[in-house]
Amino acid sequence: MTKRDAVCEAALELFAENGIEATTTREIAERAGAAEGTLYRHFKGKEDLAESLYRRCADQLRGHLAAASETATAPAVRLEALVRGIFTFFDERPTSCTYLLTTQPGDPDEADEEASAPPLVPFADVLRDGIEQGAFRNVPVPLTAGWILSMVQRTVRFLKAGTLRMERQAAIDRTVDAALRLVDGREP
């Protein structure tokens, strides 16, 4: 592992654990086993490093969600695959998932509604497709995609903390069901 890679991994862990603001460049360097100046050789500063990591994690998640939903054709099946895809991404890359779901890089007042959260785009796309095909009721797409993603995010956090009084699979199944009910109007 290069020093740059070590800095990136240390920062990712610390940002996911403590948040960007609460993490110092000194802590990153110590965890990476590098001099603090190493961070500045590769990045303009902590914010540049945070944005670089965000883009990297977002690309990983986009690839994972694309693979998870590539064989699904019906909108409801695609939506389910996307929701379950975030849970499997969490299983495979818990630190990246935690960082991505708890971080908003840049100024939120200037953020594009879909660009602000990488997982939002595939969710918005499947919602639009479902509405166009008559499989989903007409819902405000960016807002509904955000609601679904928030449900998944909260469930991931509860699972990570071990605070749910139900089996992991039951929590995932209920989250999928809630997402589908949100768009197709099914009653609980």
C-alpha positions, 0 to 999 in steps of 0.5 A, spaced: 500 500 500 502 506 498 502 512 503 497 515 499 493 509 499 494 509 507 492 516 508 486 515 504 484 509 508 485 512 514 481 518 512 475 514 510 475 510 517 476 516 521 471 520 517 466 515 517 467 514 525 467 521 527 465 526 521 469 530 517 469 536 521 471 532 528 477 529 524 484 532 524 489 531 519 494 529 524 489 524 526 489 521 519 497 522 518 497 518 525 492 512 523 496 512 516 503 511 519 505 517 515 507 524 516 502 530 516 505 533 510 504 526 506 496 528 506 498 535 503 503 532 497 497 528 495 491 533 496 490 540 497 487 539 504 482 535 508 476 538 504 479 536 498 481 529 501 474 528 503 471 530 496 476 525 493 473 519 498 466 521 497 467 521 489 471 514 490 465 511 494 460 514 490 463 510 484 463 504 488 456 504 490 454 506 483 457 500 480 455 496 485 447 498 484 448 498 477 450 490 478 445 489 483 439 491 478 442 490 471 438 483 470 431 486 473 426 489 468 420 491 472 420 497 475 418 494 482 423 489 481 429 494 480 427 498 486 427 492 490 434 490 487 436 497 489 434 497 496 437 490 497 443 493 493 445 498 498 444 493 504 449 488 500 454 494 499 454 495 506 456 488 508 461 488 503 464 495 504 461 498 511 466 504 512 465 506 505 457 505 505 457 509 512 461 515 509 457 515 503 450 515 507 453 520 512 456 525 508 454 531 504 460 534 500 460 541 498 455 547 500 448 543 501 445 550 498 448 549 492 447 542 491 443 539 485 438 535 488 440 529 484 448 530 484 448 531 492 447 524 493 450 519 488 445 513 490 439 518 488 440 517 481 438 510 480 433 510 485 430 517 481 431 513 474 427 507 476 421 511 479 421 515 473 421 509 469 415 506 473 411 512 473 412 512 465 410 505 465 404 505 470 407 501 475 408 506 480 403 512 482 405 519 480 410 521 486 415 527 486 421 523 484 427 527 487 423 527 494 421 520 493 427 517 492 430 521 498 425 518 502 427 511 500 434 512 501 433 515 508 429 509 510 435 505 507 440 509 511 436 509 517 435 502 517 443 501 515 445 505 521 440 501 526 443 495 523 450 497 524 448 499 532 445 493 533 439 497 536 433 493 532 429 488 535 428 484 529 432 479 525 437 483 520 433 480 514 426 482 517 429 489 517 431 489 510 425 486 508 420 491 511 425 496 508 424 494 501 416 493 503 416 500 505 419 503 499 414 499 494 408 501 498 411 508 498 410 508 490 405 503 489 400 505 494 399 499 498 397 499 505 401 496 510 
